[in-house]
């Protein structure tokens, strides 16, 4: 009696969905949820339904294309590395040599 088990070959790999990698899936879900809330707010204010739809679909198209472009350009960890690089200081300035003299201790 042999049993058939499926082997999960994706262990240790980042999740991907339709070309989106890792955190970009969350970014896409969050942006679509924000667009849904935007539509609800605009509709409840009393703006014409067609104007709301055009605004939300136009913004949604721009967001989706931007997120897919970032996923292709930066990959799984590239956006995080880019943000970390921007948070580094341009240079370090020391006014004395004391910190270097006492390093041998």
SEMI-378057 format. One record per atom (N, C-alpha, C, O): residue number from 1; residue in three letters; chain; y negated, z negated, x negated. Coordinates in nm, 3 decimals, always signed. Example, Ala and Ser with C-alpha at 12.3 -4.5 7.8 and 13.67 -1.06 7.14 Angstrom:
BEGIN
+-----+------+-----+---------+---------+---------+
: seq : type : mol :      yy :      zz :      xx :
+-----+------+-----+---------+---------+---------+
:   1 :  ala :   A :  +0.569 :  -0.780 :  -1.319 :
:   1 :  ala :   A :  +0.450 :  -0.780 :  -1.230 :
:   1 :  ala :   A :  +0.330 :  -0.780 :  -1.320 :
:   1 :  ala :   A :  +0.332 :  -0.846 :  -1.424 :
:   2 :  ser :   A :  +0.225 :  -0.708 :  -1.285 :
:   2 :  ser :   A :  +0.106 :  -0.714 :  -1.367 :
:   2 :  ser :   A :  -0.003 :  -0.787 :  -1.290 :
:   2 :  ser :   A :  -0.114 :  -0.804 :  -1.341 :
+-----+------+-----+---------+---------+---------+
This chain:
BEGIN
+-----+------+-----+---------+---------+---------+
: seq : type : mol :      yy :      zz :      xx :
+-----+------+-----+---------+---------+---------+
:   1 :  unk :   A :  +0.117 :  +0.000 :  -0.084 :
:   1 :  unk :   A :  +0.000 :  +0.000 :  +0.000 :
:   1 :  unk :   A :  -0.124 :  +0.000 :  -0.090 :
:   1 :  unk :   A :  -0.158 :  -0.100 :  -0.152 :
:   2 :  unk :   A :  -0.187 :  +0.112 :  -0.093 :
:   2 :  unk :   A :  -0.307 :  +0.119 :  -0.176 :
:   2 :  unk :   A :  -0.431 :  +0.112 :  -0.086 :
:   2 :  unk :   A :  -0.434 :  +0.167 :  +0.024 :
:   3 :  unk :   A :  -0.529 :  +0.044 :  -0.137 :
:   3 :  unk :   A :  -0.656 :  +0.033 :  -0.065 :
:   3 :  unk :   A :  -0.759 :  +0.120 :  -0.134 :
:   3 :  unk :   A :  -0.757 :  +0.137 :  -0.256 :
:   4 :  unk :   A :  -0.849 :  +0.174 :  -0.055 :
:   4 :  unk :   A :  -0.953 :  +0.260 :  -0.110 :
:   4 :  unk :   A :  -1.083 :  +0.182 :  -0.109 :
:   4 :  unk :   A :  -1.131 :  +0.141 :  -0.003 :
:   5 :  unk :   A :  -1.139 :  +0.162 :  -0.227 :
:   5 :  unk :   A :  -1.267 :  +0.093 :  -0.239 :
:   5 :  unk :   A :  -1.369 :  +0.190 :  -0.296 :
:   5 :  unk :   A :  -1.341 :  +0.266 :  -0.388 :
:   6 :  unk :   A :  -1.489 :  +0.184 :  -0.240 :
:   6 :  unk :   A :  -1.596 :  +0.267 :  -0.294 :
:   6 :  unk :   A :  -1.664 :  +0.189 :  -0.406 :
:   6 :  unk :   A :  -1.696 :  +0.071 :  -0.392 :
:   7 :  unk :   A :  -1.686 :  +0.258 :  -0.516 :
:   7 :  unk :   A :  -1.751 :  +0.195 :  -0.631 :
:   7 :  unk :   A :  -1.900 :  +0.221 :  -0.622 :
:   7 :  unk :   A :  -1.944 :  +0.334 :  -0.606 :
:   8 :  unk :   A :  -1.978 :  +0.113 :  -0.634 :
:   8 :  unk :   A :  -2.123 :  +0.126 :  -0.634 :
:   8 :  unk :   A :  -2.168 :  +0.161 :  -0.775 :
:   8 :  unk :   A :  -2.168 :  +0.076 :  -0.864 :
:   9 :  unk :   A :  -2.207 :  +0.286 :  -0.794 :
:   9 :  unk :   A :  -2.248 :  +0.330 :  -0.927 :
:   9 :  unk :   A :  -2.396 :  +0.312 :  -0.951 :
:   9 :  unk :   A :  -2.448 :  +0.355 :  -1.054 :
:  10 :  unk :   A :  -2.467 :  +0.248 :  -0.857 :
:  10 :  unk :   A :  -2.610 :  +0.230 :  -0.870 :
:  10 :  unk :   A :  -2.649 :  +0.091 :  -0.916 :
:  10 :  unk :   A :  -2.765 :  +0.052 :  -0.901 :
:  11 :  unk :   A :  -2.557 :  +0.017 :  -0.972 :
:  11 :  unk :   A :  -2.587 :  -0.119 :  -1.016 :
:  11 :  unk :   A :  -2.681 :  -0.112 :  -1.137 :
:  11 :  unk :   A :  -2.654 :  -0.040 :  -1.234 :
:  12 :  unk :   A :  -2.789 :  -0.186 :  -1.130 :
:  12 :  unk :   A :  -2.884 :  -0.191 :  -1.241 :
:  12 :  unk :   A :  -2.987 :  -0.079 :  -1.239 :
:  12 :  unk :   A :  -3.076 :  -0.077 :  -1.324 :
:  13 :  unk :   A :  -2.977 :  +0.012 :  -1.145 :
:  13 :  unk :   A :  -3.075 :  +0.120 :  -1.136 :
:  13 :  unk :   A :  -3.176 :  +0.090 :  -1.028 :
:  13 :  unk :   A :  -3.146 :  +0.017 :  -0.932 :
:  14 :  unk :   A :  -3.295 :  +0.145 :  -1.043 :
:  14 :  unk :   A :  -3.400 :  +0.123 :  -0.943 :
:  14 :  unk :   A :  -3.366 :  +0.201 :  -0.816 :
:  14 :  unk :   A :  -3.304 :  +0.307 :  -0.821 :
:  15 :  unk :   A :  -3.409 :  +0.146 :  -0.703 :
:  15 :  unk :   A :  -3.385 :  +0.216 :  -0.578 :
:  15 :  unk :   A :  -3.476 :  +0.338 :  -0.571 :
:  15 :  unk :   A :  -3.586 :  +0.338 :  -0.626 :
:  16 :  unk :   A :  -3.430 :  +0.439 :  -0.503 :
:  16 :  unk :   A :  -3.512 :  +0.558 :  -0.484 :
:  16 :  unk :   A :  -3.487 :  +0.611 :  -0.343 :
:  16 :  unk :   A :  -3.376 :  +0.600 :  -0.290 :
:  17 :  unk :   A :  -3.590 :  +0.667 :  -0.284 :
:  17 :  unk :   A :  -3.582 :  +0.720 :  -0.149 :
:  17 :  unk :   A :  -3.666 :  +0.845 :  -0.141 :
:  17 :  unk :   A :  -3.789 :  +0.839 :  -0.154 :
:  18 :  unk :   A :  -3.603 :  +0.959 :  -0.121 :
:  18 :  unk :   A :  -3.671 :  +1.087 :  -0.106 :
:  18 :  unk :   A :  -3.766 :  +1.118 :  -0.222 :
:  18 :  unk :   A :  -3.872 :  +1.177 :  -0.202 :
:  19 :  unk :   A :  -3.729 :  +1.078 :  -0.343 :
:  19 :  unk :   A :  -3.811 :  +1.105 :  -0.459 :
:  19 :  unk :   A :  -3.903 :  +0.991 :  -0.498 :
:  19 :  unk :   A :  -3.958 :  +0.992 :  -0.608 :
:  20 :  unk :   A :  -3.920 :  +0.892 :  -0.412 :
:  20 :  unk :   A :  -4.002 :  +0.776 :  -0.446 :
:  20 :  unk :   A :  -3.918 :  +0.678 :  -0.524 :
:  20 :  unk :   A :  -3.800 :  +0.659 :  -0.494 :
:  21 :  unk :   A :  -3.977 :  +0.617 :  -0.625 :
:  21 :  unk :   A :  -3.904 :  +0.524 :  -0.710 :
:  21 :  unk :   A :  -3.962 :  +0.384 :  -0.699 :
:  21 :  unk :   A :  -4.083 :  +0.367 :  -0.691 :
:  22 :  unk :   A :  -3.876 :  +0.286 :  -0.698 :
:  22 :  unk :   A :  -3.907 :  +0.144 :  -0.712 :
:  22 :  unk :   A :  -4.018 :  +0.096 :  -0.618 :
:  22 :  unk :   A :  -4.003 :  +0.102 :  -0.496 :
:  23 :  unk :   A :  -4.131 :  +0.049 :  -0.675 :
:  23 :  unk :   A :  -4.234 :  -0.017 :  -0.596 :
:  23 :  unk :   A :  -4.311 :  +0.080 :  -0.508 :
:  23 :  unk :   A :  -4.382 :  +0.036 :  -0.417 :
:  24 :  unk :   A :  -4.301 :  +0.209 :  -0.532 :
:  24 :  unk :   A :  -4.376 :  +0.307 :  -0.452 :
:  24 :  unk :   A :  -4.325 :  +0.314 :  -0.308 :
:  24 :  unk :   A :  -4.399 :  +0.355 :  -0.218 :
:  25 :  unk :   A :  -4.201 :  +0.276 :  -0.286 :
:  25 :  unk :   A :  -4.148 :  +0.269 :  -0.150 :
:  25 :  unk :   A :  -4.224 :  +0.162 :  -0.072 :
:  25 :  unk :   A :  -4.259 :  +0.183 :  +0.044 :
:  26 :  unk :   A :  -4.249 :  +0.049 :  -0.135 :
:  26 :  unk :   A :  -4.327 :  -0.057 :  -0.072 :
:  26 :  unk :   A :  -4.471 :  -0.017 :  -0.048 :
:  26 :  unk :   A :  -4.529 :  -0.048 :  +0.055 :
:  27 :  unk :   A :  -4.529 :  +0.055 :  -0.146 :
:  27 :  unk :   A :  -4.667 :  +0.103 :  -0.129 :
:  27 :  unk :   A :  -4.677 :  +0.198 :  -0.010 :
:  27 :  unk :   A :  -4.772 :  +0.191 :  +0.068 :
:  28 :  unk :   A :  -4.579 :  +0.286 :  +0.004 :
:  28 :  unk :   A :  -4.579 :  +0.379 :  +0.116 :
:  28 :  unk :   A :  -4.563 :  +0.306 :  +0.248 :
:  28 :  unk :   A :  -4.632 :  +0.337 :  +0.345 :
:  29 :  unk :   A :  -4.472 :  +0.210 :  +0.254 :
:  29 :  unk :   A :  -4.452 :  +0.134 :  +0.378 :
:  29 :  unk :   A :  -4.578 :  +0.055 :  +0.415 :
:  29 :  unk :   A :  -4.617 :  +0.052 :  +0.531 :
:  30 :  unk :   A :  -4.640 :  -0.007 :  +0.317 :
:  30 :  unk :   A :  -4.763 :  -0.082 :  +0.343 :
:  30 :  unk :   A :  -4.877 :  +0.006 :  +0.391 :
:  30 :  unk :   A :  -4.952 :  -0.031 :  +0.481 :
:  31 :  unk :   A :  -4.890 :  +0.123 :  +0.330 :
:  31 :  unk :   A :  -4.998 :  +0.213 :  +0.370 :
:  31 :  unk :   A :  -4.975 :  +0.270 :  +0.510 :
:  31 :  unk :   A :  -5.070 :  +0.287 :  +0.586 :
:  32 :  unk :   A :  -4.849 :  +0.299 :  +0.544 :
:  32 :  unk :   A :  -4.822 :  +0.347 :  +0.680 :
:  32 :  unk :   A :  -4.845 :  +0.238 :  +0.784 :
:  32 :  unk :   A :  -4.891 :  +0.266 :  +0.895 :
:  33 :  unk :   A :  -4.813 :  +0.114 :  +0.749 :
:  33 :  unk :   A :  -4.840 :  +0.003 :  +0.839 :
:  33 :  unk :   A :  -4.991 :  -0.016 :  +0.857 :
:  33 :  unk :   A :  -5.038 :  -0.044 :  +0.967 :
:  34 :  unk :   A :  -5.067 :  -0.003 :  +0.748 :
:  34 :  unk :   A :  -5.213 :  -0.013 :  +0.757 :
:  34 :  unk :   A :  -5.271 :  +0.099 :  +0.843 :
:  34 :  unk :   A :  -5.367 :  +0.076 :  +0.917 :
:  35 :  unk :   A :  -5.214 :  +0.218 :  +0.835 :
:  35 :  unk :   A :  -5.261 :  +0.328 :  +0.920 :
:  35 :  unk :   A :  -5.231 :  +0.302 :  +1.067 :
:  35 :  unk :   A :  -5.311 :  +0.338 :  +1.154 :
:  36 :  unk :   A :  -5.118 :  +0.240 :  +1.095 :
:  36 :  unk :   A :  -5.085 :  +0.205 :  +1.233 :
:  36 :  unk :   A :  -5.186 :  +0.103 :  +1.288 :
:  36 :  unk :   A :  -5.231 :  +0.115 :  +1.401 :
:  37 :  unk :   A :  -5.219 :  +0.005 :  +1.207 :
:  37 :  unk :   A :  -5.319 :  -0.096 :  +1.248 :
:  37 :  unk :   A :  -5.456 :  -0.030 :  +1.264 :
:  37 :  unk :   A :  -5.529 :  -0.062 :  +1.358 :
:  38 :  unk :   A :  -5.491 :  +0.062 :  +1.174 :
:  38 :  unk :   A :  -5.618 :  +0.133 :  +1.185 :
:  38 :  unk :   A :  -5.626 :  +0.212 :  +1.316 :
:  38 :  unk :   A :  -5.729 :  +0.210 :  +1.384 :
:  39 :  unk :   A :  -5.518 :  +0.280 :  +1.351 :
:  39 :  unk :   A :  -5.516 :  +0.355 :  +1.476 :
:  39 :  unk :   A :  -5.533 :  +0.261 :  +1.596 :
:  39 :  unk :   A :  -5.607 :  +0.291 :  +1.689 :
:  40 :  unk :   A :  -5.464 :  +0.147 :  +1.593 :
:  40 :  unk :   A :  -5.475 :  +0.052 :  +1.704 :
:  40 :  unk :   A :  -5.617 :  -0.001 :  +1.718 :
:  40 :  unk :   A :  -5.668 :  -0.016 :  +1.829 :
:  41 :  unk :   A :  -5.682 :  -0.029 :  +1.605 :
:  41 :  unk :   A :  -5.820 :  -0.080 :  +1.608 :
:  41 :  unk :   A :  -5.915 :  +0.028 :  +1.662 :
:  41 :  unk :   A :  -5.997 :  +0.001 :  +1.749 :
:  42 :  unk :   A :  -5.902 :  +0.149 :  +1.609 :
:  42 :  unk :   A :  -5.991 :  +0.257 :  +1.654 :
:  42 :  unk :   A :  -5.970 :  +0.288 :  +1.803 :
:  42 :  unk :   A :  -6.066 :  +0.314 :  +1.875 :
:  43 :  unk :   A :  -5.846 :  +0.285 :  +1.848 :
:  43 :  unk :   A :  -5.816 :  +0.313 :  +1.989 :
:  43 :  unk :   A :  -5.870 :  +0.202 :  +2.079 :
:  43 :  unk :   A :  -5.922 :  +0.229 :  +2.188 :
:  44 :  unk :   A :  -5.858 :  +0.076 :  +2.033 :
:  44 :  unk :   A :  -5.905 :  -0.035 :  +2.115 :
:  44 :  unk :   A :  -6.058 :  -0.043 :  +2.120 :
:  44 :  unk :   A :  -6.115 :  -0.095 :  +2.216 :
:  45 :  unk :   A :  -6.126 :  +0.009 :  +2.016 :
:  45 :  unk :   A :  -6.272 :  +0.014 :  +2.018 :
:  45 :  unk :   A :  -6.320 :  +0.113 :  +2.123 :
:  45 :  unk :   A :  -6.426 :  +0.094 :  +2.182 :
:  46 :  unk :   A :  -6.243 :  +0.216 :  +2.147 :
:  46 :  unk :   A :  -6.279 :  +0.313 :  +2.249 :
:  46 :  unk :   A :  -6.310 :  +0.451 :  +2.194 :
:  46 :  unk :   A :  -6.365 :  +0.535 :  +2.265 :
:  47 :  unk :   A :  -6.273 :  +0.475 :  +2.069 :
:  47 :  unk :   A :  -6.293 :  +0.607 :  +2.010 :
:  47 :  unk :   A :  -6.192 :  +0.703 :  +2.072 :
:  47 :  unk :   A :  -6.080 :  +0.663 :  +2.105 :
:  48 :  unk :   A :  -6.231 :  +0.827 :  +2.087 :
:  48 :  unk :   A :  -6.145 :  +0.930 :  +2.148 :
:  48 :  unk :   A :  -6.010 :  +0.936 :  +2.076 :
:  48 :  unk :   A :  -6.003 :  +0.924 :  +1.954 :
:  49 :  unk :   A :  -5.904 :  +0.953 :  +2.154 :
:  49 :  unk :   A :  -5.768 :  +0.952 :  +2.099 :
:  49 :  unk :   A :  -5.748 :  +1.063 :  +1.996 :
:  49 :  unk :   A :  -5.685 :  +1.041 :  +1.892 :
:  50 :  unk :   A :  -5.801 :  +1.182 :  +2.024 :
:  50 :  unk :   A :  -5.783 :  +1.293 :  +1.931 :
:  50 :  unk :   A :  -5.857 :  +1.269 :  +1.800 :
:  50 :  unk :   A :  -5.808 :  +1.308 :  +1.694 :
:  51 :  unk :   A :  -5.972 :  +1.207 :  +1.805 :
:  51 :  unk :   A :  -6.045 :  +1.173 :  +1.683 :
:  51 :  unk :   A :  -5.967 :  +1.071 :  +1.603 :
:  51 :  unk :   A :  -5.958 :  +1.080 :  +1.480 :
:  52 :  unk :   A :  -5.910 :  +0.972 :  +1.672 :
:  52 :  unk :   A :  -5.826 :  +0.872 :  +1.604 :
:  52 :  unk :   A :  -5.706 :  +0.938 :  +1.536 :
:  52 :  unk :   A :  -5.674 :  +0.906 :  +1.421 :
:  53 :  unk :   A :  -5.640 :  +1.028 :  +1.607 :
:  53 :  unk :   A :  -5.523 :  +1.094 :  +1.552 :
:  53 :  unk :   A :  -5.558 :  +1.179 :  +1.430 :
:  53 :  unk :   A :  -5.487 :  +1.175 :  +1.329 :
:  54 :  unk :   A :  -5.666 :  +1.255 :  +1.439 :
:  54 :  unk :   A :  -5.706 :  +1.339 :  +1.326 :
:  54 :  unk :   A :  -5.741 :  +1.253 :  +1.206 :
:  54 :  unk :   A :  -5.703 :  +1.285 :  +1.093 :
:  55 :  unk :   A :  -5.813 :  +1.144 :  +1.229 :
:  55 :  unk :   A :  -5.852 :  +1.055 :  +1.120 :
:  55 :  unk :   A :  -5.729 :  +0.990 :  +1.055 :
:  55 :  unk :   A :  -5.718 :  +0.986 :  +0.933 :
:  56 :  unk :   A :  -5.639 :  +0.939 :  +1.138 :
:  56 :  unk :   A :  -5.520 :  +0.871 :  +1.085 :
:  56 :  unk :   A :  -5.426 :  +0.969 :  +1.016 :
:  56 :  unk :   A :  -5.373 :  +0.938 :  +0.910 :
:  57 :  unk :   A :  -5.404 :  +1.088 :  +1.075 :
:  57 :  unk :   A :  -5.315 :  +1.186 :  +1.011 :
:  57 :  unk :   A :  -5.375 :  +1.240 :  +0.882 :
:  57 :  unk :   A :  -5.302 :  +1.263 :  +0.785 :
:  58 :  unk :   A :  -5.504 :  +1.261 :  +0.879 :
:  58 :  unk :   A :  -5.568 :  +1.307 :  +0.756 :
:  58 :  unk :   A :  -5.559 :  +1.205 :  +0.645 :
:  58 :  unk :   A :  -5.526 :  +1.237 :  +0.531 :
:  59 :  unk :   A :  -5.589 :  +1.079 :  +0.680 :
:  59 :  unk :   A :  -5.579 :  +0.972 :  +0.582 :
:  59 :  unk :   A :  -5.434 :  +0.950 :  +0.539 :
:  59 :  unk :   A :  -5.407 :  +0.926 :  +0.421 :
:  60 :  unk :   A :  -5.342 :  +0.959 :  +0.634 :
:  60 :  unk :   A :  -5.200 :  +0.942 :  +0.603 :
:  60 :  unk :   A :  -5.148 :  +1.050 :  +0.510 :
:  60 :  unk :   A :  -5.070 :  +1.022 :  +0.418 :
:  61 :  unk :   A :  -5.190 :  +1.173 :  +0.533 :
:  61 :  unk :   A :  -5.149 :  +1.283 :  +0.445 :
:  61 :  unk :   A :  -5.199 :  +1.261 :  +0.304 :
:  61 :  unk :   A :  -5.126 :  +1.283 :  +0.207 :
:  62 :  unk :   A :  -5.324 :  +1.217 :  +0.291 :
:  62 :  unk :   A :  -5.380 :  +1.190 :  +0.159 :
:  62 :  unk :   A :  -5.308 :  +1.075 :  +0.090 :
:  62 :  unk :   A :  -5.280 :  +1.082 :  -0.030 :
:  63 :  unk :   A :  -5.278 :  +0.969 :  +0.164 :
:  63 :  unk :   A :  -5.208 :  +0.855 :  +0.106 :
:  63 :  unk :   A :  -5.066 :  +0.891 :  +0.062 :
:  63 :  unk :   A :  -5.024 :  +0.854 :  -0.048 :
:  64 :  unk :   A :  -4.993 :  +0.963 :  +0.146 :
:  64 :  unk :   A :  -4.856 :  +1.000 :  +0.112 :
:  64 :  unk :   A :  -4.852 :  +1.091 :  -0.010 :
:  64 :  unk :   A :  -4.769 :  +1.072 :  -0.099 :
:  65 :  unk :   A :  -4.941 :  +1.189 :  -0.015 :
:  65 :  unk :   A :  -4.942 :  +1.278 :  -0.132 :
:  65 :  unk :   A :  -4.984 :  +1.203 :  -0.258 :
:  65 :  unk :   A :  -4.931 :  +1.231 :  -0.366 :
:  66 :  unk :   A :  -5.076 :  +1.109 :  -0.246 :
:  66 :  unk :   A :  -5.117 :  +1.031 :  -0.363 :
:  66 :  unk :   A :  -5.004 :  +0.942 :  -0.412 :
:  66 :  unk :   A :  -4.982 :  +0.931 :  -0.533 :
:  67 :  unk :   A :  -4.932 :  +0.880 :  -0.321 :
:  67 :  unk :   A :  -4.821 :  +0.792 :  -0.361 :
:  67 :  unk :   A :  -4.708 :  +0.872 :  -0.423 :
:  67 :  unk :   A :  -4.649 :  +0.828 :  -0.522 :
:  68 :  unk :   A :  -4.676 :  +0.990 :  -0.369 :
:  68 :  unk :   A :  -4.572 :  +1.073 :  -0.430 :
:  68 :  unk :   A :  -4.615 :  +1.123 :  -0.568 :
:  68 :  unk :   A :  -4.533 :  +1.130 :  -0.659 :
:  69 :  unk :   A :  -4.743 :  +1.157 :  -0.583 :
:  69 :  unk :   A :  -4.794 :  +1.202 :  -0.713 :
:  69 :  unk :   A :  -4.786 :  +1.089 :  -0.816 :
:  69 :  unk :   A :  -4.748 :  +1.112 :  -0.931 :
:  70 :  unk :   A :  -4.823 :  +0.966 :  -0.774 :
:  70 :  unk :   A :  -4.815 :  +0.853 :  -0.866 :
:  70 :  unk :   A :  -4.670 :  +0.823 :  -0.903 :
:  70 :  unk :   A :  -4.643 :  +0.786 :  -1.017 :
:  71 :  unk :   A :  -4.578 :  +0.838 :  -0.809 :
:  71 :  unk :   A :  -4.437 :  +0.813 :  -0.837 :
:  71 :  unk :   A :  -4.383 :  +0.913 :  -0.940 :
:  71 :  unk :   A :  -4.306 :  +0.877 :  -1.028 :
:  72 :  unk :   A :  -4.424 :  +1.040 :  -0.926 :
:  72 :  unk :   A :  -4.381 :  +1.140 :  -1.024 :
:  72 :  unk :   A :  -4.447 :  +1.119 :  -1.159 :
:  72 :  unk :   A :  -4.382 :  +1.135 :  -1.263 :
:  73 :  unk :   A :  -4.575 :  +1.083 :  -1.160 :
:  73 :  unk :   A :  -4.650 :  +1.074 :  -1.285 :
:  73 :  unk :   A :  -4.613 :  +0.950 :  -1.365 :
:  73 :  unk :   A :  -4.590 :  +0.958 :  -1.485 :
:  74 :  unk :   A :  -4.607 :  +0.834 :  -1.298 :
:  74 :  unk :   A :  -4.587 :  +0.709 :  -1.371 :
:  74 :  unk :   A :  -4.444 :  +0.659 :  -1.373 :
:  74 :  unk :   A :  -4.408 :  +0.582 :  -1.462 :
:  75 :  unk :   A :  -4.362 :  +0.699 :  -1.280 :
:  75 :  unk :   A :  -4.223 :  +0.657 :  -1.280 :
:  75 :  unk :   A :  -4.205 :  +0.514 :  -1.235 :
:  75 :  unk :   A :  -4.289 :  +0.458 :  -1.165 :
:  76 :  unk :   A :  -4.093 :  +0.456 :  -1.278 :
:  76 :  unk :   A :  -4.054 :  +0.325 :  -1.229 :
:  76 :  unk :   A :  -4.148 :  +0.214 :  -1.274 :
:  76 :  unk :   A :  -4.190 :  +0.131 :  -1.192 :
:  77 :  unk :   A :  -4.183 :  +0.210 :  -1.403 :
:  77 :  unk :   A :  -4.265 :  +0.102 :  -1.456 :
:  77 :  unk :   A :  -4.399 :  +0.149 :  -1.509 :
:  77 :  unk :   A :  -4.478 :  +0.068 :  -1.557 :
:  78 :  unk :   A :  -4.427 :  +0.278 :  -1.501 :
:  78 :  unk :   A :  -4.546 :  +0.333 :  -1.564 :
:  78 :  unk :   A :  -4.677 :  +0.282 :  -1.508 :
:  78 :  unk :   A :  -4.772 :  +0.260 :  -1.583 :
:  79 :  unk :   A :  -4.685 :  +0.263 :  -1.377 :
:  79 :  unk :   A :  -4.808 :  +0.214 :  -1.316 :
:  79 :  unk :   A :  -4.836 :  +0.071 :  -1.359 :
:  79 :  unk :   A :  -4.952 :  +0.035 :  -1.383 :
:  80 :  unk :   A :  -4.733 :  -0.011 :  -1.368 :
:  80 :  unk :   A :  -4.750 :  -0.148 :  -1.414 :
:  80 :  unk :   A :  -4.795 :  -0.150 :  -1.560 :
:  80 :  unk :   A :  -4.879 :  -0.232 :  -1.597 :
:  81 :  unk :   A :  -4.739 :  -0.062 :  -1.642 :
:  81 :  unk :   A :  -4.779 :  -0.055 :  -1.783 :
:  81 :  unk :   A :  -4.923 :  -0.008 :  -1.795 :
:  81 :  unk :   A :  -4.997 :  -0.057 :  -1.881 :
:  82 :  unk :   A :  -4.964 :  +0.086 :  -1.710 :
:  82 :  unk :   A :  -5.102 :  +0.135 :  -1.715 :
:  82 :  unk :   A :  -5.200 :  +0.025 :  -1.677 :
:  82 :  unk :   A :  -5.304 :  +0.008 :  -1.741 :
:  83 :  unk :   A :  -5.166 :  -0.051 :  -1.574 :
:  83 :  unk :   A :  -5.253 :  -0.161 :  -1.533 :
:  83 :  unk :   A :  -5.257 :  -0.271 :  -1.639 :
:  83 :  unk :   A :  -5.362 :  -0.332 :  -1.660 :
:  84 :  unk :   A :  -5.146 :  -0.297 :  -1.706 :
:  84 :  unk :   A :  -5.143 :  -0.397 :  -1.812 :
:  84 :  unk :   A :  -5.226 :  -0.350 :  -1.931 :
:  84 :  unk :   A :  -5.294 :  -0.431 :  -1.995 :
:  85 :  unk :   A :  -5.223 :  -0.222 :  -1.962 :
:  85 :  unk :   A :  -5.301 :  -0.170 :  -2.074 :
:  85 :  unk :   A :  -5.450 :  -0.182 :  -2.046 :
:  85 :  unk :   A :  -5.527 :  -0.208 :  -2.139 :
:  86 :  unk :   A :  -5.492 :  -0.164 :  -1.922 :
:  86 :  unk :   A :  -5.633 :  -0.174 :  -1.888 :
:  86 :  unk :   A :  -5.683 :  -0.318 :  -1.892 :
:  86 :  unk :   A :  -5.803 :  -0.342 :  -1.902 :
:  87 :  unk :   A :  -5.591 :  -0.416 :  -1.885 :
:  87 :  unk :   A :  -5.633 :  -0.555 :  -1.888 :
:  87 :  unk :   A :  -5.644 :  -0.611 :  -2.030 :
:  87 :  unk :   A :  -5.687 :  -0.725 :  -2.048 :
:  88 :  unk :   A :  -5.604 :  -0.532 :  -2.130 :
:  88 :  unk :   A :  -5.617 :  -0.577 :  -2.269 :
:  88 :  unk :   A :  -5.763 :  -0.569 :  -2.314 :
:  88 :  unk :   A :  -5.837 :  -0.480 :  -2.270 :
:  89 :  unk :   A :  -5.805 :  -0.661 :  -2.400 :
:  89 :  unk :   A :  -5.942 :  -0.652 :  -2.450 :
:  89 :  unk :   A :  -5.957 :  -0.537 :  -2.548 :
:  89 :  unk :   A :  -5.860 :  -0.494 :  -2.610 :
:  90 :  unk :   A :  -6.079 :  -0.487 :  -2.562 :
:  90 :  unk :   A :  -6.104 :  -0.377 :  -2.655 :
:  90 :  unk :   A :  -6.092 :  -0.424 :  -2.800 :
:  90 :  unk :   A :  -6.039 :  -0.351 :  -2.884 :
:  91 :  unk :   A :  -6.140 :  -0.542 :  -2.828 :
:  91 :  unk :   A :  -6.131 :  -0.595 :  -2.964 :
:  91 :  unk :   A :  -6.138 :  -0.748 :  -2.957 :
:  91 :  unk :   A :  -6.180 :  -0.805 :  -2.856 :
:  92 :  unk :   A :  -6.095 :  -0.813 :  -3.066 :
:  92 :  unk :   A :  -6.104 :  -0.958 :  -3.079 :
:  92 :  unk :   A :  -6.208 :  -0.990 :  -3.185 :
:  92 :  unk :   A :  -6.214 :  -0.925 :  -3.289 :
:  93 :  unk :   A :  -6.288 :  -1.090 :  -3.159 :
:  93 :  unk :   A :  -6.394 :  -1.125 :  -3.252 :
:  93 :  unk :   A :  -6.374 :  -1.270 :  -3.294 :
:  93 :  unk :   A :  -6.371 :  -1.361 :  -3.210 :
:  94 :  unk :   A :  -6.362 :  -1.291 :  -3.425 :
:  94 :  unk :   A :  -6.348 :  -1.425 :  -3.480 :
:  94 :  unk :   A :  -6.471 :  -1.457 :  -3.564 :
:  94 :  unk :   A :  -6.517 :  -1.374 :  -3.643 :
:  95 :  unk :   A :  -6.525 :  -1.575 :  -3.547 :
:  95 :  unk :   A :  -6.645 :  -1.615 :  -3.620 :
:  95 :  unk :   A :  -6.613 :  -1.696 :  -3.745 :
:  95 :  unk :   A :  -6.700 :  -1.720 :  -3.828 :
:  96 :  unk :   A :  -6.488 :  -1.738 :  -3.758 :
:  96 :  unk :   A :  -6.451 :  -1.812 :  -3.879 :
:  96 :  unk :   A :  -6.309 :  -1.774 :  -3.919 :
:  96 :  unk :   A :  -6.236 :  -1.709 :  -3.844 :
:  97 :  unk :   A :  -6.272 :  -1.815 :  -4.040 :
:  97 :  unk :   A :  -6.138 :  -1.785 :  -4.091 :
:  97 :  unk :   A :  -6.043 :  -1.902 :  -4.074 :
:  97 :  unk :   A :  -5.928 :  -1.895 :  -4.119 :
:  98 :  unk :   A :  -6.086 :  -2.008 :  -4.009 :
:  98 :  unk :   A :  -6.003 :  -2.129 :  -3.997 :
:  98 :  unk :   A :  -5.870 :  -2.101 :  -3.927 :
:  98 :  unk :   A :  -5.767 :  -2.155 :  -3.966 :
:  99 :  unk :   A :  -5.873 :  -2.021 :  -3.827 :
:  99 :  unk :   A :  -5.750 :  -1.993 :  -3.754 :
:  99 :  unk :   A :  -5.646 :  -1.925 :  -3.842 :
:  99 :  unk :   A :  -5.526 :  -1.948 :  -3.824 :
: 100 :  unk :   A :  -5.689 :  -1.842 :  -3.935 :
: 100 :  unk :   A :  -5.596 :  -1.772 :  -4.023 :
: 100 :  unk :   A :  -5.553 :  -1.860 :  -4.141 :
: 100 :  unk :   A :  -5.442 :  -1.845 :  -4.191 :
: 101 :  unk :   A :  -5.639 :  -1.949 :  -4.185 :
: 101 :  unk :   A :  -5.607 :  -2.036 :  -4.296 :
: 101 :  unk :   A :  -5.499 :  -2.137 :  -4.256 :
: 101 :  unk :   A :  -5.413 :  -2.171 :  -4.337 :
: 102 :  unk :   A :  -5.503 :  -2.184 :  -4.133 :
: 102 :  unk :   A :  -5.409 :  -2.288 :  -4.087 :
: 102 :  unk :   A :  -5.282 :  -2.228 :  -4.024 :
: 102 :  unk :   A :  -5.206 :  -2.303 :  -3.963 :
: 103 :  unk :   A :  -5.257 :  -2.102 :  -4.036 :
: 103 :  unk :   A :  -5.137 :  -2.042 :  -3.980 :
: 103 :  unk :   A :  -5.011 :  -2.078 :  -4.059 :
: 103 :  unk :   A :  -4.901 :  -2.074 :  -4.004 :
: 104 :  unk :   A :  -5.026 :  -2.112 :  -4.187 :
: 104 :  unk :   A :  -4.909 :  -2.138 :  -4.271 :
: 104 :  unk :   A :  -4.843 :  -2.271 :  -4.239 :
: 104 :  unk :   A :  -4.731 :  -2.295 :  -4.285 :
: 105 :  unk :   A :  -4.904 :  -2.356 :  -4.164 :
: 105 :  unk :   A :  -4.849 :  -2.490 :  -4.136 :
: 105 :  unk :   A :  -4.735 :  -2.484 :  -4.040 :
: 105 :  unk :   A :  -4.678 :  -2.588 :  -4.006 :
+-----+------+-----+---------+---------+---------+
